[in-house]
Amino acid sequence: MYLSLRLTRARRGFTLIELLVVIAIIAILIGLLLPAVQKVREAAARMKCQNNLKQLGIAMHTYHDANGKFPRNYRQVGGNAWEATSAHVEILPYVEQDNLYKLFEAARADWGTTYNTLMNTKLSVFLCPSSPQAPARGSNPAGWDGPGSNYGWSTGSSVETVWGGARFNGMVAYQNDRKFGDVTDGLSNTLLASELLSGSNASGSTGKYPYDFFYTNNGVFDSVADKNFPTAAELTAIGTVAQSSPSGMRSNNGTMWAWYAAGQSTLTTAAPPNWQYPTTGADCCPGGAHDWGYGIVPPRSMHTGGVNGLLGDGSVRFLNNSIDLPTFQRLGNRADGLVLGNF
């Protein structure tokens, strides 16, 4: 009988109060651990993003060593001006994608194959793990969407995009060759590339900040006195129009790494990282994202407090959102001859 009582007591379970206490403790522990897990996950994603940029930097240097110049961010394939590929395509052999590059070369006169097949190839080296996924191919009402593109080459501090010709002051251009020797401010003082976000895939006339392109008109850009160094007041005037009364929007930027358009494979340093106003174009585009004249395409990311930036010497730095505007503009300008300042 004594043994029976002991067995009965041994089988005694938790009371309701004890169970609730245990559940509350577990909930508190989860609440404490979740932010830590999220921080670890973001740290890993940020490191992967930095490694991607580092790999792209090595590829650009290797390309320059082999060709004596950087690739242009424009190589026409089809009969129309917007049927063209980006510098990303030119460095494919140097990011272990030589077979894909050969397919692009074989289709140089075939825009249909280039656009419908090759440009839809998803490559992890062009994708930041922290960024939202790009709209699936064929899902955007404006078209021109693809597998994702979260890195863009810096064309400099000018408010011009794509068709600026020799007026681009960055390390990469569209219609002109750039070499190491053109970077007279020093490779470690000049931005080569940084991050982009993919569009939201929204339809209609309402875009989503900070993902989509908002359009204004040429007038607000024409009023910028020095196109190479827009002032904070001039940027605010442009951003306010884009934010409050846009003339249109596109939500398919950051989707096509192999296409030349701004917001797909290039960005500018006219405005600081993660600019408080929408990414902005002047007159809207015949294609997608921005393949036209004026625009402000600042680096953007989902990293806390800033973006990763690839400098001309191949090093990767984290650029804070709070960076001084003139400093950031000078960082994008390869040959302004001005004192850069701390960043």
C-alpha positions in Angstrom: 0.0 0.0 0.0 2.9 2.4 0.7 4.4 1.6 -2.7 1.0 2.3 -4.3 0.8 5.7 -2.7 4.3 6.6 -3.9 3.4 5.6 -7.5 0.2 7.7 -7.3 2.1 10.8 -6.2 4.8 10.2 -8.8 2.1 10.4 -11.6 0.9 13.8 -10.3 0.9 16.4 -13.3 1.2 20.2 -13.5 -1.6 22.2 -12.1 -3.3 24.7 -14.4 -1.4 27.6 -12.7 1.9 25.9 -13.1 1.2 25.2 -16.7 0.3 28.8 -17.3 3.5 30.0 -15.6 5.6 27.7 -17.8 3.8 28.9 -21.0 4.4 32.5 -19.9 8.1 31.8 -19.3 8.4 30.2 -22.7 6.7 33.2 -24.3 9.1 35.6 -22.6 12.1 33.6 -23.7 10.8 33.5 -27.3 10.2 37.3 -27.1 13.8 37.7 -26.0 15.3 35.3 -28.5 13.4 36.4 -31.6 15.1 39.8 -32.0 18.5 38.1 -31.5 17.7 35.5 -34.1 16.5 38.3 -36.5 19.8 40.2 -35.9 21.8 37.1 -36.6 19.9 36.5 -39.7 20.3 40.1 -40.9 24.0 40.0 -40.1 24.4 36.9 -42.2 22.4 38.5 -45.1 24.4 41.7 -44.9 27.7 39.7 -45.0 26.4 37.7 -48.1 25.5 41.1 -49.7 29.0 42.4 -49.0 30.5 39.2 -50.5 28.4 39.7 -53.6 29.7 43.2 -54.0 33.2 42.1 -53.4 32.9 39.5 -56.1 31.5 42.1 -58.5 34.4 44.3 -57.7 36.9 41.6 -58.4 35.1 40.9 -61.7 35.3 44.5 -62.8 39.0 44.7 -61.9 39.7 41.5 -63.9 37.7 42.8 -66.8 39.7 46.0 -66.7 43.0 44.1 -66.6 41.9 42.1 -69.6 40.5 45.0 -71.7 42.2 48.1 -70.4 38.9 49.7 -69.5 35.6 49.1 -67.7 32.6 47.7 -69.7 30.0 50.2 -70.8 26.6 49.7 -69.2 25.1 49.6 -72.7 25.4 47.2 -75.6 22.7 47.3 -78.2 21.2 43.9 -79.2 18.0 44.6 -81.1 16.9 47.3 -83.6 15.5 49.6 -81.0 17.6 51.7 -78.6 16.1 50.1 -75.5 17.0 46.6 -76.7 20.4 46.5 -75.0 22.2 44.8 -72.2 24.1 46.0 -69.2 27.7 45.8 -67.9 26.5 42.9 -65.7 26.5 40.8 -68.8 30.0 41.8 -69.8 31.5 40.5 -66.5 29.7 37.2 -66.5 32.9 35.2 -67.4 34.5 36.7 -64.2 31.7 35.6 -61.9 31.9 31.9 -63.0 29.1 32.3 -65.6 31.2 31.9 -68.8 28.7 29.5 -70.4 25.8 32.0 -69.9 28.0 34.8 -71.4 28.6 32.6 -74.5 24.8 32.3 -74.9 24.4 36.1 -74.7 27.2 36.4 -77.3 25.5 33.9 -79.6 22.2 35.9 -79.3 23.7 39.3 -79.9 21.5 39.9 -83.0 18.5 38.1 -81.4 16.7 40.4 -79.0 13.8 37.9 -78.6 16.1 35.2 -77.2 18.0 37.7 -75.1 15.0 39.2 -73.5 12.6 36.2 -73.2 15.2 33.6 -72.2 18.7 34.7 -71.2 17.7 37.9 -69.2 15.4 35.7 -67.1 18.2 33.7 -65.7 18.4 34.1 -61.9 21.9 34.7 -60.5 22.5 34.9 -56.8 25.5 37.2 -57.3 23.1 40.0 -58.3 20.7 39.4 -55.4 20.9 40.7 -51.8 19.3 38.3 -49.3 17.8 41.2 -47.3 15.9 42.6 -50.3 12.3 41.6 -51.2 12.0 39.3 -54.1 11.6 40.8 -57.5 8.2 40.5 -59.3 8.0 37.2 -61.2 8.6 37.5 -64.9 5.3 38.3 -66.8 3.5 39.5 -63.6 4.0 43.2 -63.9 1.4 45.2 -65.8 4.2 47.4 -67.4 6.3 44.4 -68.4 10.0 44.5 -68.3 10.3 42.4 -65.2 12.6 39.6 -64.4 14.6 37.5 -61.9 15.9 40.3 -59.7 18.7 42.9 -59.7 19.9 44.4 -56.4 23.2 46.0 -57.5 23.9 48.9 -59.7 27.0 50.6 -61.0 27.5 54.2 -60.1 27.3 56.7 -62.9 28.1 59.5 -60.5 26.5 62.5 -58.9 24.7 63.9 -61.9 20.9 64.0 -62.1 21.2 62.5 -65.7 20.5 58.9 -66.4 21.3 56.7 -69.4 21.7 59.3 -72.2 24.1 61.7 -70.4 26.9 60.7 -72.7 30.3 62.1 -71.6 28.6 64.2 -68.9 28.5 61.2 -66.5 31.0 61.8 -63.8 31.0 58.4 -62.2 33.2 55.3 -62.7 30.8 53.7 -65.2 29.1 55.2 -68.2 26.8 54.2 -71.1 28.2 55.7 -74.2 31.8 56.3 -73.2 34.7 54.2 -71.9 36.0 54.6 -68.4 39.5 53.6 -67.1 41.3 53.5 -63.8 43.3 56.5 -65.0 40.0 58.5 -65.3 39.5 58.2 -61.5 41.7 61.0 -60.5 40.2 61.4 -57.1 41.5 57.9 -56.2 39.9 54.5 -56.4 39.5 54.3 -52.6 37.6 57.6 -52.7 35.2 56.8 -55.5 32.0 54.6 -55.4 31.9 51.9 -58.1 28.6 50.2 -57.1 26.0 49.9 -54.4 22.5 48.4 -53.7 19.1 48.6 -55.3 15.7 47.5 -54.2 13.2 45.7 -56.5 9.9 47.3 -57.4 6.7 46.3 -55.5 4.9 45.0 -58.6 2.0 47.5 -57.8 -0.4 48.3 -60.6 -2.3 51.4 -61.5 -1.0 54.9 -60.7 0.0 54.5 -57.1 3.5 53.4 -56.3 5.0 52.2 -53.0 7.9 53.9 -51.3 10.7 53.0 -51.1 10.4 50.4 -53.8 9.0 52.0 -56.9 9.9 54.7 -59.4 7.8 57.9 -59.2 7.8 60.3 -62.2 7.6 64.1 -62.2 8.5 66.0 -65.4 11.6 67.6 -66.9 10.7 71.1 -65.5 11.8 70.4 -61.9 15.0 68.8 -63.2 15.7 71.7 -65.6 15.7 74.0 -62.6 18.7 72.3 -61.1 21.6 74.8 -61.5 24.5 72.4 -61.3 23.4 69.0 -62.7 26.5 67.4 -61.1 25.8 68.7 -57.6 22.1 69.3 -56.9 21.6 71.1 -53.6 19.5 69.7 -50.8 16.8 72.3 -51.6 16.7 71.3 -55.2 16.5 67.6 -54.3 13.7 68.3 -51.9 11.7 70.2 -54.5 12.0 67.3 -56.9 11.3 64.7 -54.2 8.2 66.6 -53.0 6.7 66.7 -56.5 7.4 63.0 -57.0 5.9 62.2 -53.6 2.8 64.4 -53.6 1.8 64.7 -57.3 3.6 62.1 -59.5 2.8 62.0 -63.2 3.2 58.3 -63.2 5.0 55.4 -61.6 6.7 52.1 -62.5 7.1 49.1 -60.2 9.4 46.9 -62.2 12.7 48.3 -61.3 15.4 46.1 -59.7 14.2 43.1 -61.7 16.5 42.8 -64.7 20.2 42.5 -64.0 21.0 42.1 -67.7 19.1 45.3 -68.8 20.8 48.7 -69.1 18.2 50.9 -67.5 18.8 53.0 -64.4 17.3 51.3 -61.4 18.1 47.9 -63.1 21.9 48.1 -63.4 22.9 51.6 -62.5 22.4 54.2 -59.8 23.5 57.7 -58.9 24.8 59.6 -55.9 22.8 62.7 -56.4 20.8 62.0 -53.3 21.9 60.1 -50.2 21.4 56.4 -49.5 17.7 55.4 -48.7 16.6 58.9 -49.6 13.5 60.0 -47.8 11.8 60.7 -51.1 10.9 58.2 -53.8 13.3 57.1 -56.4 12.5 59.6 -59.2 12.5 60.0 -62.9 11.5 63.0 -65.0 9.6 62.2 -68.2 8.6 58.6 -68.0 10.0 55.8 -69.9 9.3 54.0 -73.2 10.3 50.7 -71.4 10.4 49.9 -67.8 12.1 51.3 -64.7 14.0 54.3 -66.1 15.7 54.3 -69.5 15.3 58.0 -70.2 16.9 61.4 -69.4 16.8 62.8 -65.9 16.4 60.9 -62.7 17.5 60.4 -59.1 18.3 56.8 -58.4 19.9 56.6 -54.9 21.2 53.4 -53.4 18.6 51.6 -51.4 18.6 48.5 -49.2 16.7 46.9 -46.3 19.8 46.9 -44.1 19.4 48.9 -40.9 20.8 52.4 -41.2 22.4 52.3 -44.7 23.6 50.4 -47.7 26.7 48.4 -48.7 29.0 50.2 -51.1 31.7 48.9 -53.4 34.6 51.4 -53.8 36.8 51.6 -56.9 39.7 49.8 -55.1 37.5 46.7 -54.6 36.9 47.3 -50.9 33.3 47.2 -49.5 32.1 49.8 -47.0 28.8 50.4 -45.2 27.5 53.8 -46.1 25.2 55.3 -43.5 21.9 57.0 -44.4 23.2 60.0 -42.5 26.2 60.6 -44.7 26.7 64.3 -45.5 25.1 65.1 -48.9 28.2 66.8 -50.5 30.4 64.0 -49.2 28.2 61.4 -50.8 28.0 63.3 -54.1 31.8 63.6 -54.2 32.1 59.9 -53.4 30.3 59.2 -56.7 32.2 61.8 -58.7 35.4 60.3 -60.0 37.3 63.6 -60.8 35.9 66.6 -58.9 39.2 67.3 -57.2 37.4 68.2 -53.9 38.1 67.1 -50.4 35.9 64.1 -49.8 35.4 64.2 -46.0 34.7 61.3 -43.6 32.3 58.6 -44.6 
